[in-house]
Structure formats: structure tokens, C-alpha cells
Amino acid sequence: MAIIILSLLLFMLEKILILDFGSQYTQLIARRVRELNVYCEIHPYNKVPDLDNSIKGIILSGSPCSVRDINAPEVDFKTWIGKLPILGVCYGAQLMAQKSGGIVAPSSVREYGRAKISNLNTNNLLMQGITSDSQVWMSHADTITEISSNFEIIASTDTVRVAAFKLKSEEVYGIQFHPEVTHSLEGKILIKNFVVDICHCNQAWTPDAFVDSTVNELKQILKQDKVVLGLSGGVDSSVAAVLIDKAIGENLTCIFVDNGLLRKNEFEEVLASYQHMGLNVIGVDAKQQFYSALTNLTDPEAKRKAIGKTFIEVFDQEAHKIQDVKWLAQGTIYPDVIESVSVKGPSATIKSHHNVGGLPDFMKLKIVEPLKTLFKDEVRLVGNTLKIDSNIINRHPFPGPGLAIRILGDITLEKVAILQEVDSIFIMGLKRTGLYDKVWQAGSMLLPIQSVGVMGDERTYERVVALRAVTSTDGMTADWAHLPYDFLADISNEIINKVKGVNRVVYDISSKPPATIEWE
């Protein structure tokens, strides 16, 4: 099975290379660079790609490790000095300082949280536009206590003498704070200084440019070949479908499978919206196959695997009805790729419904993934450029296994029906009150417990449902949405009155981390 990546565009495009040492903030660095309309890629520190003329600068990320550890991760950054600008962030800065003859020691005081930078060298390009006493975010247990004589300090804080430094006569910088997080109030200015003013990137990475280049490259790669794509109703697969449709038209066939675990009336509504878009879509009712595969399964991962296996079987059956299909298109996006290739190798915890080429060899299809370089919000921007219906573009993310992982425990038709009704009331309520677009994702969970209640003069012993709504940008981190109490009261009352079998509603106020967005 061949996996094809749209590579010509990426090879020619100016980019910043981000080397990941395992920091929780690495993706935020990439997002801040992308917000400047500059393309960037994240690679594990131990899998540095060959450098070519498209790479304009390198950023070394933070890390949960200490540079003082015997097996601390490292790169030979000195080979890039004089060739490319380099910016070390936190661990990256400490690594450069230590390997250049400086001293990194355990911090004498706690250096975590907000700090004020001062003693700025505003003549330095990296610090231009940064105000004295600007708030930054520190997050490290070690600190640079000494730097070698060929470095100069360009910023300090009350407790950190070497908050930022520069290699004299070279565009090599280190900072011991995190400009990528929102708590660093002028962090975006610093990143722009590095990416635009020091690396001289031309800020040409725009949705319009992405659409034009991707469609042209799809035409070159796919030619007259036939392609199948599994639609989910979500933004990723929808945008991928429209991009490919613009490239090859009727040679694309989209398959939308009803696994019986979608939201209420979703199969019919989404199918109708796709047909209005002019896409060639086949709808497949496979509910019974999925229900049979899920019989008596309670373990979340077992349910995911059963759903994934059944989907491939159904999809393969339908794909074989189309003659001479050579390609499978997927809506894989960049976070999927990053999670599947961590700094320690393929992640052991990646959920089994993620894409990234996860197909059995018997399908014998080449894979094309036109969104593999984009974050979720960038996919939405591309979708807006393509003028895709806002109901699809702004649709909340929905897990691949659907309601199966929102029903804790085994799956039955009765449980699916109950949760579909609860979920419909919750989602429609969010839309009716104008709250839907203010949260990133919302859904309902059916818990494997029952509770005592009173309805009328009778005692009840019925099911408990949990409502979940979060705010986020890309789902990597999320905070629980502070929905109005009156709204939650009304929704709770409507659910209990209208959904037979439910007598208690709770609201999840956990953030990610430490919790996840889904319960399974």
C-alpha cells in the first residue's frame, strides 16, 4: 500500500522547521508561526529532515527533560550556525547554552508562571517592539546561570539573569520563557520578529494559496484516476472532498456510512447537504453490521477496534462496486500526524480511530491526504475559501466511533435511542440560544449508572446523562465551557421531561488536561 503526500508544494514553500523535544507547547509554537501566514513543520529532534533552500529558520522547542540528565535529548545545532537563524525556547535555549560552554543548574527559586522581562536590548531584532516589564510565561526547573563569552544577554527578569541571549555576530537566539502561550502578552511580537524580520519569511501561506496549489498538485498526482473518500459529515472529510472534487470532478466517489451511532437524523441531513454541494455521494445504511460487531463489548478500545474493522469492511464492499478505483482519500489533519510520530517514536496512546494510513494491505489502494499539513482551524479557513456551507464548516468535531464512546459500557438500540434524544435537545438548545458557535465541542454521555428520582408521586430509578461542552482552538487543550446556569437548568428540565428513562442530568466541569474531551 503506497502512501502519497502532497510533497512538491511543501518542498518549494518557505518554511520554519520546529524540532520537538517533547514539550506540551510545541504545537502552540507551530500555530503561532502559521498565524503569521508562514508555513512550518514539526519534526522529532531525532528525525531532523535534510535541510534545503525552503527552510528559512529552526526553532528548538521546550521539553519535560533536563539538559543535565545523562540521556538528555540533544541535536548538533552548531552545524546550522552561519547557515540558518536558530531560536531555542526554554529547553532549547538551555541546550544551546550548555553545549556552548555555559552552565545550566537547578533553579534556586521556583520559575514557573508569570514573570516580567526587563533590561531589554531593544536594538536587537528579536526584542524590537517588546516593552520593558512585559509579562512572559516561565516553565522550567533549571536555569542558565552562565553563558560563554561569545554570547550576550538581551533580556532578564527579577530572578532570571539570562532570560534571553544571542550569539554575537550570528542570528542564534535563546529564550528561557515561552512566547507561544497567551500568558506571554507580547509573545506574538517576538515570534514575528524571528520568523519575519530575522528569517525573512514572506508570509505567503494563506488559505487561497493553499487551495490553488493543492488543487493543481492533486490534478498532477491523480490525473484521470478514480478516488474514493469516506465522508463523516465533519469539516475535515468535507473540505478534503471538495478539494479533490475541484481537481478531478466525477472521478471522485464519496461514501457516507450510517453506522447507527450518528446524531439524531444526521445521516439524512448530512447526505442531503452533500448532494446540494454537487458531490458524488453514496449513502450506505450499515447500522445492523455495526450493532452486531458491538454486541456485549464494554471496553472502550475494543469498541473502537470493532467499529474501525466494521467500517473498513463496509467501505471495502462499497469501493469494490466502483470499477478501477486506485486511491483512497482521507481527511487526516496535522495533529493526527504529529501524535503518530512523537519524539519517542509512534505514540502508544494514539486512539485507534485516527487516520495516518491505518488501512489493511488487502485494500490495495494508494492514499492521498490533502489536509495533512493543516490544523483544524486552518481547515475551516480553507473551507470558507471553498465556500462550503457554514453548517458543515462550523460543525463541532464528532468522534469517529460516534455515540459508541459516549455510551459508557455496552451498546444497545435502547441506549443509542436515549442518547440521540438527549444529544439532540442539548445541541438544538445551544443553537437556539446562540451558544453553539461559542463552544468548540459539545455532546452528551450516557453513564452506566442509575439514580433515584421522583416524578409525580412515584419513585424512579433511571439513567444519568452528563453534558459536556468545551472551549478550545484545536482540541489539544480545552477548558470546560461556562454555560449560563439558566440555560443548563432549562436543558436539564427539557431532557428529563422529554426523554423517557432519564431522571438526572449532570454537567462536566473538567478541563483537558487532566481530563479528555470524550469520556472514552
ZAMARGU-4260 file (C-alpha; in steps of 0.2 Angstrom, whole numbers, plus 5000, padded with zeros to 4 digits):
<rodrens>
0) 5000/5000/5000 | 5008/5016/4995 | 5005/5032/5005 | 5006/5048/4994 | 5009/5065/5002
5) 5007/5081/4993 | 5026/5085/4993 | 5030/5096/4978 | 5021/5111/4986 | 5029/5108/5003
10) 5046/5107/4996 | 5045/5123/4987 | 5036/5133/5000 | 5046/5143/5013 | 5045/5136/5030
15) 5051/5136/5048 | 5057/5119/5055 | 5052/5116/5073 | 5062/5102/5082 | 5051/5094/5096
20) 5060/5089/5112 | 5043/5083/5119 | 5036/5100/5126 | 5017/5101/5129 | 5018/5118/5120
25) 5027/5113/5104 | 5011/5113/5094 | 5007/5131/5100 | 5024/5137/5093 | 5018/5130/5076
30) 5001/5138/5077 | 5009/5155/5081 | 5020/5153/5066 | 5006/5148/5055 | 4996/5163/5061
35) 5009/5174/5053 | 5005/5166/5036 | 5021/5156/5037 | 5022/5138/5034 | 5031/5127/5047
40) 5033/5109/5051 | 5036/5100/5067 | 5049/5085/5067 | 5055/5075/5082 | 5073/5081/5087
45) 5080/5064/5082 | 5072/5064/5065 | 5079/5080/5058 | 5075/5081/5039 | 5088/5085/5026
50) 5089/5104/5026 | 5086/5113/5009 | 5083/5130/5002 | 5065/5130/5008 | 5070/5130/5026
55) 5072/5148/5032 | 5075/5145/5051 | 5075/5132/5065 | 5066/5133/5082 | 5071/5121/5096
60) 5056/5118/5107 | 5055/5116/5126 | 5055/5099/5135 | 5050/5090/5151 | 5068/5084/5152
65) 5083/5092/5160 | 5098/5096/5149 | 5108/5090/5165 | 5102/5072/5163 | 5114/5059/5156
70) 5102/5054/5142 | 5095/5071/5139 | 5089/5073/5121 | 5100/5084/5110 | 5104/5089/5092
75) 5120/5096/5085 | 5114/5113/5082 | 5131/5120/5079 | 5131/5113/5061 | 5117/5126/5057
80) 5126/5141/5064 | 5130/5153/5050 | 5118/5144/5038 | 5101/5147/5046 | 5094/5158/5061
85) 5090/5147/5076 | 5079/5151/5091 | 5080/5140/5106 | 5064/5140/5118 | 5067/5136/5136
90) 5075/5118/5135 | 5081/5123/5118 | 5090/5138/5125 | 5097/5129/5139 | 5104/5115/5127
95) 5112/5128/5116 | 5120/5137/5131 | 5126/5121/5139 | 5134/5114/5123 | 5142/5131/5120
100) 5151/5131/5137 | 5138/5139/5148 | 5131/5132/5164 | 5114/5126/5167 | 5109/5122/5185
105) 5094/5119/5196 | 5084/5134/5199 | 5086/5142/5216 | 5069/5149/5216 | 5053/5142/5208
110) 5052/5148/5190 | 5035/5143/5184 | 5021/5155/5179 | 5021/5174/5175 | 5036/5185/5176
115) 5042/5202/5169 | 5056/5204/5157 | 5067/5219/5159 | 5085/5225/5154 | 5079/5223/5136
120) 5091/5226/5122 | 5078/5234/5110 | 5092/5237/5097 | 5092/5218/5095 | 5080/5212/5081
125) 5072/5198/5092 | 5067/5211/5105 | 5061/5225/5094 | 5044/5231/5099 | 5044/5222/5116
130) 5040/5234/5131 | 5050/5234/5147 | 5042/5224/5161 | 5032/5214/5148 | 5024/5199/5155
135) 5031/5182/5150 | 5027/5164/5155 | 5041/5154/5163 | 5040/5135/5165 | 5057/5127/5170
140) 5066/5119/5184 | 5083/5123/5178 | 5091/5140/5173 | 5105/5146/5164 | 5117/5153/5176
145) 5132/5157/5165 | 5134/5159/5146 | 5150/5158/5136 | 5159/5174/5131 | 5153/5173/5113
150) 5135/5176/5119 | 5127/5192/5125 | 5112/5194/5137 | 5097/5203/5128 | 5084/5201/5142
155) 5082/5197/5161 | 5069/5195/5174 | 5070/5199/5193 | 5075/5181/5196 | 5082/5175/5179
160) 5098/5185/5174 | 5099/5176/5157 | 5081/5177/5151 | 5086/5179/5133 | 5103/5178/5124
165) 5111/5180/5107 | 5126/5173/5099 | 5137/5188/5094 | 5138/5190/5076 | 5126/5176/5072
170) 5107/5175/5071 | 5106/5162/5085 | 5095/5166/5100 | 5089/5158/5116 | 5075/5162/5127
175) 5070/5154/5144 | 5052/5159/5143 | 5038/5153/5132 | 5032/5166/5119 | 5019/5154/5111
180) 5007/5154/5126 | 4994/5168/5128 | 5001/5172/5146 | 5017/5179/5137 | 5007/5195/5132
185) 5019/5201/5118 | 5025/5183/5113 | 5017/5185/5096 | 5028/5200/5093 | 5044/5191/5097
190) 5039/5176/5086 | 5036/5188/5072 | 5052/5196/5074 | 5061/5180/5072 | 5051/5172/5058
195) 5048/5188/5048 | 5062/5200/5052 | 5076/5188/5056 | 5072/5173/5045 | 5064/5184/5031
200) 5049/5173/5028 | 5037/5181/5015 | 5021/5177/5024 | 5013/5168/5008 | 5005/5154/5017
205) 4986/5159/5015 | 4970/5148/5013 | 4969/5155/4995 | 4987/5150/4991 | 4984/5133/4999
210) 4968/5129/4988 | 4976/5135/4972 | 4992/5125/4975 | 4984/5109/4982 | 4971/5108/4968
215) 4985/5110/4955 | 4995/5097/4963 | 4980/5085/4965 | 4977/5086/4946 | 4996/5081/4943
220) 4996/5067/4955 | 4978/5059/4952 | 4976/5063/4934 | 4961/5053/4927 | 4962/5040/4942
225) 4947/5036/4952 | 4946/5040/4970 | 4935/5035/4985 | 4933/5045/5001 | 4924/5041/5017
230) 4914/5056/5022 | 4910/5058/5040 | 4899/5074/5040 | 4913/5083/5048 | 4924/5098/5042
235) 4940/5088/5038 | 4932/5075/5026 | 4921/5088/5019 | 4935/5100/5014 | 4946/5086/5008
240) 4931/5080/4997 | 4928/5097/4989 | 4947/5100/4986 | 4948/5083/4977 | 4932/5087/4968
245) 4939/5103/4961 | 4954/5093/4954 | 4946/5078/4947 | 4927/5080/4947 | 4916/5065/4944
250) 4931/5053/4946 | 4929/5056/4965 | 4916/5045/4974 | 4911/5049/4992 | 4904/5036/5003
255) 4894/5041/5019 | 4891/5026/5030 | 4877/5026/5043 | 4885/5016/5057 | 4869/5018/5068
260) 4880/5029/5080 | 4877/5046/5072 | 4867/5060/5080 | 4848/5060/5078 | 4843/5062/5059
265) 4861/5066/5055 | 4863/5053/5041 | 4848/5060/5031 | 4853/5079/5034 | 4871/5077/5030
270) 4868/5067/5015 | 4856/5080/5008 | 4868/5094/5012 | 4882/5085/5002 | 4871/5082/4987
275) 4867/5100/4986 | 4886/5103/4985 | 4887/5094/4969 | 4897/5080/4976 | 4895/5062/4970
280) 4889/5054/4986 | 4884/5036/4990 | 4874/5034/5007 | 4876/5016/5015 | 4864/5010/5029
285) 4875/4998/5039 | 4868/5000/5056 | 4865/4982/5059 | 4883/4977/5054 | 4889/4989/5067
290) 4877/4984/5081 | 4881/4966/5078 | 4900/4969/5079 | 4897/4979/5096 | 4887/4966/5104
295) 4892/4963/5123 | 4908/4974/5121 | 4911/4986/5135 | 4930/4991/5134 | 4932/5007/5125
300) 4947/5002/5114 | 4938/4986/5110 | 4923/4996/5104 | 4934/5007/5094 | 4943/4992/5085
305) 4926/4984/5082 | 4919/5000/5074 | 4935/5003/5064 | 4936/4985/5057 | 4917/4985/5053
310) 4919/5002/5044 | 4934/4995/5033 | 4923/4980/5029 | 4908/4991/5024 | 4919/5003/5015
315) 4928/4990/5005 | 4912/4982/5000 | 4906/4998/4993 | 4923/5003/4985 | 4923/4986/4975
320) 4906/4991/4967 | 4916/5006/4959 | 4927/4999/4945 | 4946/5004/4944 | 4947/5013/4960
325) 4966/5017/4963 | 4966/5030/4978 | 4958/5032/4995 | 4957/5050/5001 | 4957/5054/5019
330) 4954/5069/5030 | 4969/5067/5040 | 4975/5083/5048 | 4992/5089/5055 | 4988/5085/5074
335) 4985/5066/5069 | 5002/5066/5060 | 5011/5074/5075 | 5003/5062/5088 | 5008/5047/5077
340) 5026/5052/5076 | 5031/5058/5094 | 5048/5062/5100 | 5049/5044/5107 | 5043/5036/5091
345) 5024/5031/5087 | 5013/5036/5101 | 5007/5021/5111 | 4992/5030/5116 | 4985/5037/5100
350) 4967/5032/5098 | 4964/5018/5085 | 4951/5028/5075 | 4964/5041/5069 | 4969/5040/5051
355) 4988/5042/5046 | 4987/5027/5034 | 4979/5015/5045 | 4972/5003/5032 | 4974/4984/5029
360) 4985/4979/5015 | 4971/4970/5006 | 4963/4986/5001 | 4977/4989/4989 | 4974/5007/4987
365) 4986/5022/4987 | 4982/5035/5000 | 4980/5054/4996 | 4978/5066/5011 | 4977/5084/5005
370) 4974/5091/5023 | 4989/5083/5031 | 4998/5099/5034 | 4984/5109/5042 | 4977/5112/5059
375) 4959/5111/5062 | 4956/5130/5062 | 4966/5131/5046 | 4955/5118/5038 | 4940/5129/5042
380) 4948/5144/5034 | 4951/5133/5018 | 4933/5128/5019 | 4927/5146/5020 | 4938/5150/5005
385) 4930/5135/4996 | 4913/5142/5001 | 4907/5126/5009 | 4891/5128/5019 | 4894/5136/5036
390) 4883/5122/5044 | 4897/5110/5039 | 4912/5121/5042 | 4907/5126/5059 | 4900/5109/5064
395) 4908/5103/5081 | 4920/5089/5080 | 4912/5072/5082 | 4922/5057/5086 | 4924/5043/5073
400) 4916/5030/5083 | 4901/5041/5086 | 4890/5038/5101 | 4898/5022/5105 | 4911/5030/5115
405) 4898/5042/5123 | 4889/5027/5129 | 4899/5020/5143 | 4898/5001/5144 | 4889/4990/5131
410) 4879/4997/5116 | 4861/4993/5114 | 4847/5000/5102 | 4838/5007/5118 | 4854/5016/5124
415) 4858/5024/5107 | 4840/5030/5105 | 4840/5038/5123 | 4857/5046/5120 | 4852/5053/5102
420) 4836/5061/5110 | 4847/5069/5124 | 4860/5075/5112 | 4848/5082/5101 | 4840/5093/5114
425) 4857/5099/5120 | 4864/5103/5103 | 4847/5111/5097 | 4847/5121/5113 | 4864/5128/5110
430) 4860/5133/5093 | 4843/5141/5098 | 4852/5152/5111 | 4867/5157/5101 | 4879/5147/5111
435) 4884/5134/5098 | 4897/5144/5090 | 4904/5150/5106 | 4910/5132/5111 | 4922/5121/5102
440) 4913/5105/5105 | 4898/5098/5114 | 4890/5082/5117 | 4881/5070/5129 | 4887/5055/5138
445) 4876/5041/5144 | 4883/5034/5161 | 4882/5016/5166 | 4873/5020/5182 | 4855/5023/5188
450) 4849/5035/5201 | 4834/5038/5212 | 4822/5051/5207 | 4804/5057/5210 | 4792/5060/5196
455) 4775/5065/5201 | 4771/5054/5216 | 4781/5040/5210 | 4799/5035/5214 | 4810/5032/5199
460) 4826/5023/5197 | 4833/5028/5180 | 4848/5033/5169 | 4860/5048/5172 | 4867/5058/5157
465) 4882/5070/5158 | 4883/5085/5147 | 4900/5091/5140 | 4904/5107/5132 | 4922/5114/5130
470) 4931/5129/5123 | 4947/5126/5113 | 4956/5130/5097 | 4962/5114/5091 | 4957/5101/5104
475) 4974/5098/5111 | 4970/5108/5126 | 4952/5113/5132 | 4943/5121/5146 | 4925/5117/5151
480) 4913/5130/5144 | 4905/5141/5157 | 4887/5140/5150 | 4874/5151/5158 | 4865/5142/5173
485) 4848/5147/5166 | 4852/5138/5150 | 4859/5122/5159 | 4843/5122/5170 | 4831/5123/5155
490) 4841/5110/5146 | 4841/5098/5161 | 4822/5101/5163 | 4818/5098/5145 | 4829/5082/5144
495) 4821/5074/5160 | 4803/5079/5154 | 4805/5073/5136 | 4817/5058/5137 | 4810/5043/5145
500) 4822/5033/5155 | 4832/5048/5161 | 4830/5056/5178 | 4846/5065/5182 | 4857/5077/5172
505) 4875/5082/5177 | 4887/5094/5169 | 4906/5090/5166 | 4917/5104/5173 | 4934/5095/5169
510) 4947/5103/5158 | 4959/5095/5146 | 4972/5091/5154 | 4970/5082/5165 | 4953/5075/5158
515) 4950/5072/5140 | 4936/5079/5130 | 4927/5062/5127 | 4924/5051/5141 | 4931/5035/5132
</rodrens>
